[in-house]
């Protein structure tokens, strides 16, 4: 069985679309599946939206993405885990390609990424290089990562000392365990952060990583784009 594991914090606006896409993708590949939404201390209708969308809800109070992903995995009943962000649409083609990779002996993988709606021009220009570099490096983008349950358990799950970039560390751990594939098929994730923050603000958030290395993601400090109140996206996405 496939377990789609969706970490969520105040995602009532976009979660329903994510769940509809997962139901459709699973029906298309004709596999048994479940959807587990790990609701991390949401103050909106995230849990109700998840239940209405046919998901099982696990309520946690971590406010840390790695721990929330792990909580969803602990509640999952399947033998293949698909970690999908609550603002990300996954198609049947992506699920089918991921299953084919696992059946071929891969322990896990990721996918190419596209953004919904209008995104800044500088992002449009840089996105092909970003997608290419992640594929060459064999790294999954944070919005979508899949693996077998056995591989997940073997590497100890997501590193709970991390407040961001946990998917990069997980990709590396899985690569040490076995073959890791980044699919050419793309998931579509929300471009709201790119629309809600200026390039200068995003650069300021990213700068500490260049100076402090991975130590910069072992604390919430400076990671307000993920852990502070979300700015409104003027596009409505």
C-alpha positions, 0 to 999 in steps of 0.5 A, spaced: 500 500 500 502 507 498 502 511 504 501 519 502 504 523 508 502 530 508 505 535 513 500 541 514 500 547 518 494 552 517 493 549 510 486 550 509 486 554 503 490 549 498 490 542 502 483 540 499 486 541 492 492 537 494 488 531 497 483 531 490 490 530 486 492 524 490 486 521 490 486 521 482 493 519 482 492 513 486 486 511 482 489 512 476 495 507 478 490 502 481 494 501 487 491 501 494 493 507 498 491 511 504 493 519 506 495 521 512 495 528 514 500 530 520 497 536 522 502 540 526 498 545 531 494 548 526 489 554 528 485 554 522 480 548 519 486 544 516 484 538 520 477 539 518 479 540 511 483 533 511 478 529 514 473 532 509 478 530 503 478 523 505 485 523 509 486 520 516 489 526 521 495 525 526 495 531 530 502 533 533 505 540 536 512 540 533 512 546 529 518 543 526 517 540 519 522 534 520 518 531 526 512 532 523 514 528 517 516 523 522 510 523 526 506 522 519 510 516 517 509 513 524 502 513 523 502 510 516 500 503 514 503 502 507 510 499 505 511 505 500 511 512 503 510 519 499 511 525 502 507 531 499 507 538 501 500 540 503 501 545 497 503 541 492 499 537 486 502 530 484 499 527 478 498 520 476 504 520 471 509 522 477 506 516 482 506 511 476 514 513 475 515 513 482 512 506 483 516 504 477 523 506 480 521 503 486 519 496 483 526 497 479 530 497 485 530 504 487 530 505 495 527 512 494 527 519 490 524 525 488 521 529 482 522 535 478 518 541 480 514 546 477 510 552 480 503 554 480 501 561 477 505 567 475 512 567 479 517 572 478 522 573 472 528 571 476 525 565 478 523 563 471 530 564 469 533 560 474 528 554 475 531 550 469 538 550 472 535 549 479 531 543 477 537 540 473 542 541 479 538 537 483 537 531 478 545 531 477 546 531 485 541 526 486 537 530 491 529 531 492 526 538 493 522 538 499 515 538 496 516 531 494 520 525 496 518 518 496 521 511 499 520 504 501 518 504 508 524 499 509 529 504 507 526 510 511 526 505 517 533 503 515 536 511 515 532 513 521 527 517 518 528 525 517 533 528 522 529 532 527 535 536 529 533 540 522 528 546 521 529 546 514 533 542 508 531 536 511 529 533 504 537 534 502 539 530 508 534 525 507 536 524 500 543 523 502 541 518 507 537 514 502 543 515 497 548 511 502 542 506 503 541 504 495 539 507 489 536 514 489 532 517 483 530 524 481 524 523 476 523 527 470 516 528 471 514 534 475 510 536 481 506 542 481 507 546 488 505 553 490 509 559 488 506 563 494 513 564 497 516 567 491 510 571 490 510 574 497 517 575 498 522 580 494 528 577 491 532 581 497 528 578 502 529 571 500 536 572 499 537 575 506 534 569 509 538 564 504 545 568 506 546 565 513 546 558 510 552 561 505 556 563 512 554 558 517 553 552 513 548 547 515 548 550 522 543 555 519 538 550 519 538 547 526 534 553 529 528 556 527 532 563 527 532 566 521 527 561 518 521 565 518 519 564 511 517 557 514 515 558 521 512 565 522 505 567 520 505 566 512 504 572 508 498 573 504 499 571 496 496 577 492 494 572 487 490 568 491 493 561 491 
